[in-house]
Amino acid sequence: MIGIVDYNMGNLASVINAFNKIGASIRVESNPLKLKEYDKLILPGVGAFGDAMQHLKESEMDSAIIDFVSTNRPLLGICLGMQLLFNSSKEFGEHKGLGLIDGEVVPFNREKFDHKLKVPHMGWNEIFKKKNTPLFNGLRDEFYLYFVHSYHVQCDNRYVIGKSYYGYEFVSAVNRDNIYGIQPHPEKSHKNGLKIIENFIEL
C-alpha cells in the first residue's frame, strides 16, 4: 500500500488520479501514527515552504516521515514535497526543512539575466538524466515533464539524478538511498510522468 501524506498543502486529486490510472493501491493519510503501515510514501505539496513545514510540525507528520525513512522504505517528494526534504529554504525568510538530504532551497536568480527570467518557471521543460536510477527506467536521457515553481534546490552533485535548464542549469531530481525527489509534477506530465510513478511503485 502506498500512502499520500496529507498535511493541507496542495491538491491531491491529480496525484490520486495518476496512481489510479496505473491501477496502484493508494490512500491519503493524515494520521502520522499510521504512516508506518505503508510500504511507500508520497510527499506532495503546492505553496510556500514555511507554511508547509508549519503544517508538518503541527500535525507531527515531520517526525513520522523521518521515522518512516529510517526503515529504508521508499519516499518520493514531488515539487514542494521535494524541497521539504532538504535542510532549509530561503522562501520568504529562512526556514528549516526535514533535513533528509543536505542542501538548501533558493529563488531563481533573475538578476543574473537582467530580470528577464519569468518567475514562476511554468510549463513543459526537459529533465536531463545525470545518473542511472530506477526512477527513470524506460525514459530517454532527455525527457519532458511539467513544472510550476519559483524556487529550486542547491545540493551536492552526489544526490543529483536530473537537471533542467531555465536561464541556467538547476537541480530537478534527486536521490539519497531510499529517498527520491522530483521538482516537476509527474502526475500532470502524461506518459512520461506516469512512467516515473510506475517506476516508483516498482522500487
Summary of the structure (lengths in Angstrom):
residues: 203
radius of gyration: 15.7
end to end distance: 12.8
largest distance: 50.0
contacts: 693
relative contact order: 0.17
helix: 31%
strand: 34%
